[in-house]
Amino acid sequence: MTITTLAVRSTATGPNSGVRHEEWVAFVVLAVASTLHLECARGIERRREMAANTSPHTNLKCLWIFAALLLLPLSLVIPLVVLAYTYSWFRVYGRTVAHRKVFSTSTYILASAAAAAVLRAGGLLDAPRVPTSFWTLLVVLAAGATWWLVNYALVIGAIMLSSPEATAREALGELSDQLVVCAGLGLGVAIAAVQMSYPWVVPVLMVTVLALHRDLLLPQYQRAAGVDDKTGLATSSYWASAVPAELARADTLRSTVGLLMLDLDRFKEINDTYGHPAGDEALRAVGESIRAEVRNGDLVARVGGDELAVLLPGAFESEILEIAERIRARLVDLTVSVPTADGGTAKLDGVPASFGAAVYPDVASTMDQLVLAADDALLTAKRSGRNQIVVARPNPPAIIDHHPDEAEHDTSVNDGR
């Protein structure tokens, strides 16, 4: 932190120690733009992060931070970094390991301080520092390279220390990921140049930023995570790799992981009556309904034909039951138009499901035990009348018996006989 402190003091005691009006305007524009970017991209960011447990997690916050470095004193760049990661904490990453986000914030601040020192050493003492000559371009490029190197080295070092089982190849990540970071830094220079002369054009560049995010980062996420073609949910292979990662995080935090397994009731009848295209359409609608009811950061996957799973990091039994009940009620009321074999359409009034719930480490100490507990609870729900939520307990499971036509819901305990 000494580098950051010295850099802040150096900025604060420089020839123009006061923050000028135009710098405050630039700060507000960049803060709003980076927040909008994070909000628009949050749908894939959490699951991309989960796919990068032992390699650097690439994001494009750097483009706003590097633009700020060229336009603002370091004393305003640091609050922008903190703002970006604070917003990400609440809206993008959800319940995740706190010290990792604090560390990521620190790496951005240290990288920014190092880059600011390079800019000052190159003679660019005061903002704006947009390159206007060959020399200033070299200085800005050197600052960008310094920013990347400091941040990259700190992240790799942290990965190697926290995950000794990770190989050097895994810790270094993919070269294409680092090219994305370099592209972000380059775009940051362009945004700074536009902001300096034509600040109202910056919102137009948001389209470019979002296109870059989607076209470069989304395919990486899809390759790492895998997306089921029929439902848009995570595939069973990605889900199987995400569960142990979340259990490891829970051990680190001394927290919990909830698991919901659900199976559509009488789904075979839909396929037999209307055909498999109708079943596919019903699955898509169910997947959308489930995603609408879970929390940001929860993982919804298709693990079988009509069997779906929801992974809920940090959730306790009461929260899992609340989410499960919301999903159950939504599926009961779900109306889906499906194609029929004769070329027409039919309307399905309700696609109910049975639920099995389990909580780690309350009823399991391993992934296999957790999945088995949730599966057993799901089987109990099926045998007990369907359209129910059953909670796995060491002995016996608890059945949350729901009937849509009743005003109140009863709770009973299955004795296992």
C-alpha positions, -999 to 999 in steps of 0.1 A, spaced: 0 0 0 30 23 3 31 29 -35 -6 40 -34 0 63 -4 30 80 -20 12 84 -53 -19 99 -37 3 123 -17 23 132 -48 -9 140 -67 -24 159 -38 7 181 -33 14 187 -70 12 221 -87 -25 218 -92 -36 201 -60 -72 212 -62 -96 191 -83 -109 212 -112 -145 215 -123 -139 196 -156 -122 168 -136 -153 164 -114 -174 163 -146 -152 136 -161 -154 116 -128 -192 117 -129 -193 107 -166 -169 78 -161 -186 66 -129 -220 66 -146 -207 49 -177 -188 22 -158 -219 15 -136 -241 12 -167 -216 -12 -182 -215 -34 -151 -253 -35 -149 -257 -44 -186 -230 -71 -184 -239 -86 -150 -259 -114 -165 -229 -134 -175 -202 -120 -152 -210 -140 -121 -209 -174 -139 -178 -164 -159 -161 -158 -125 -171 -192 -113 -155 -207 -144 -122 -191 -135 -114 -206 -102 -77 -212 -108 -70 -187 -136 -72 -149 -138 -107 -136 -141 -108 -112 -171 -131 -82 -170 -133 -48 -187 -134 -25 -157 -98 -16 -167 -110 5 -197 -128 30 -174 -100 30 -148 -73 36 -174 -94 64 -190 -97 79 -156 -59 77 -151 -55 99 -182 -82 124 -172 -82 126 -134 -58 129 -105 -51 96 -87 -71 109 -58 -102 105 -80 -92 73 -97 -91 54 -64 -127 63 -55 -137 52 -90 -121 18 -85 -138 14 -51 -171 24 -66 -168 -1 -94 -160 -30 -71 -186 -20 -45 -213 -20 -72 -200 -53 -85 -203 -67 -50 -239 -59 -47 -252 -63 -82 -228 -86 -102 -209 -111 -81 -235 -116 -53 -224 -137 -24 -188 -144 -30 -156 -146 -11 -151 -111 4 -113 -111 6 -110 -118 -31 -129 -87 -40 -109 -66 -15 -78 -80 -31 -90 -73 -66 -97 -37 -56 -63 -34 -41 -46 -48 -73 -64 -22 -94 -54 6 -71 -17 -5 -70 -17 -10 -108 -32 25 -112 -6 40 -88 22 24 -107 9 36 -141 4 71 -127 41 71 -116 51 61 -152 30 90 -166 46 115 -142 81 101 -149 74 106 -186 66 143 -181 28 140 -181 24 157 -147 -11 171 -150 -44 157 -164 -55 154 -191 -27 131 -203 -41 120 -236 -12 115 -261 -7 144 -285 27 135 -298 49 104 -305 66 108 -272 35 112 -251 20 81 -270 50 61 -259 46 73 -223 9 63 -223 17 29 -238 43 24 -211 18 33 -185 -7 9 -199 19 -19 -200 28 -12 -164 -8 -12 -153 -13 -46 -170 19 -61 -157 14 -51 -120 -22 -63 -120 -15 -95 -138 15 -104 -116 -4 -97 -84 -33 -119 -95 -11 -148 -106 8 -146 -73 -24 -148 -53 -37 -177 -74 -4 -197 -68 -5 -190 -31 -42 -197 -25 -44 -227 -49 -12 -248 -46 -28 -275 -67 -31 -252 -97 -4 -256 -124 15 -226 -137 -3 -230 -170 -37 -227 -152 -25 -197 -132 -13 -179 -162 -47 -183 -180 -53 -179 -217 -34 -155 -238 -66 -144 -255 -79 -133 -221 -49 -109 -217 -55 -96 -252 -89 -86 -241 -74 -67 -212 -50 -49 -236 -80 -41 -259 -98 -27 -228 -68 -5 -220 -66 7 -256 -103 15 -256 -97 34 -224 -73 57 -242 -99 64 -269 -126 71 -243 -103 95 -225 -96 114 -258 -133 116 -266 -142 126 -231 -116 154 -232 -130 170 -264 -165 157 -269 -178 143 -235 -214 138 -249 -200 113 -274 -190 89 -245 -225 74 -242 -223 64 -279 -191 45 -272 -211 24 -247 -224 4 -276 -188 -4 -286 -180 -14 -251 -210 -37 -247 -203 -53 -281 -167 -59 -271 -178 -74 -238 -203 -97 -255 -183 -108 -285 -150 -113 -267 -160 -124 -231 -193 -142 -237 -178 -168 -260 -151 -175 -234 -178 -180 -208 -197 -203 -231 -166 -224 -238 -158 -226 -201 -193 -230 -187 -213 -246 -215 -249 -236 -222 -277 -261 -228 -291 -254 -263 -327 -262 -254 -330 -242 -222 -302 -217 -221 -292 -230 -187 -258 -243 -177 -250 -278 -188 -246 -307 -165 -208 -309 -171 -204 -272 -160 -227 -277 -131 -207 -307 -120 -175 -286 -119 -192 -256 -102 -205 -276 -72 -172 -286 -57 -159 -251 -63 -188 -236 -43 -183 -262 -16 -147 -252 -13 -157 -216 -10 -182 -225 17 -155 -242 37 -133 -211 34 -161 -188 45 -176 -214 70 -208 -208 51 -235 -230 35 -245 -241 0 -280 -250 -9 -290 -274 -36 -324 -277 -52 -332 -307 -75 -365 -305 -94 -382 -328 -118 -412 -318 -139 -443 -338 -130 -457 -359 -158 -434 -343 -184 -435 -375 -204 -472 -369 -210 -464 -336 -227 -440 -353 -251 -464 -382 -257 -494 -359 -263 -479 -330 -283 -445 -343 -294 -409 -335 -284 -409 -300 -298 -436 -291 -274 -416 -306 -246 -386 -285 -256 -407 -254 -256 -420 -263 -221 -385 -268 -209 -374 -234 -222 -403 -217 -204 -395 -236 -172 -359 -225 -174 -368 -189 -178 -393 -191 -149 -367 -206 -126 -340 -179 -135 -366 -152 -128 -371 -164 -92 -335 -172 -81 -309 -148 -67 -282 -131 -87 -253 -155 -85 -273 -187 -82 -266 -213 -108 -294 -230 -127 -285 -261 -148 -302 -288 -167 -288 -320 -154 -310 -345 -171 -339 -348 -196 -365 -329 -175 -344 -327 -143 -330 -293 -133 -308 -282 -105 -303 -249 -87 -271 -242 -67 -275 -215 -41 -242 -204 -25 -245 -191 11 -282 -200 14 -297 -214 46 -327 -237 47 -353 -210 52 -340 -191 22 -339 -222 0 -375 -231 9 -386 -195 1 -370 -197 -33 -383 -232 -40 -418 -221 -31 -416 -191 -54 -405 -214 -83 -431 -240 -74 -460 -215 -74 -447 -199 -106 -446 -232 -124 -481 -241 -113 -494 -209 -128 -472 -210 -159 -490 -209 -192 -470 -221 -223 -481 -222 -259 -465 -253 -275 -466 -266 -311 -485 -297 -319 -478 -326 -343 -505 -313 -367 -489 -279 -371 -512 -261 -347 -506 -249 -311 -518 -260 -277 -518 -242 -244 -504 -258 -213 -519 -245 -181 -492 -252 -155 -460 -272 -156 -457 -284 -120 -426 -299 -105 -414 -318 -75 -385 -305 -54 -357 -320 -33 -337 -296 -12 -304 -302 7 -280 -279 25 -242 -283 28 -227 -290 53 -259 -298 73 -267 -331 56 -236 -338 36 -198 -334 37 -191 -341 0 -206 -332 -34 -218 -368 -39 -235 -369 -5 -252 -335 -12 -265 -346 -46 -277 -380 -32 -295 -362 -3 -313 -339 -27 -321 -367 -51 -336 -388 -23 -357 -359 -11 -369 -354 -47 -378 -390 -49 -398 -387 -17 -416 -357 -31 -426 -377 -62 -438 -406 -41 -458 -384 -17 -480 -368 -44 -458 -346 -66 -458 -308 -67 -441 -307 -33 -409 -295 -17 -390 -321 4 -361 -310 26 -333 -336 31 -324 -341 68 -302 -367 83 -332 -386 95 -360 -382 84 -366 -358 55 -392 -330 59 -420 -327 34 -433 -292 27 -467 -302 14 -482 -277 -10 -516 -278 -27 -524 -249 -50 -561 -250 -42 -556 -245 -4 -553 -212 13 -527 -225 37 -499 -250 35 -493 -277 60 -459 -291 71 -455 -328 80 -427 -352 85 -423 -383 65 -413 -412 88 -396 -431 59 -420 -460 59 
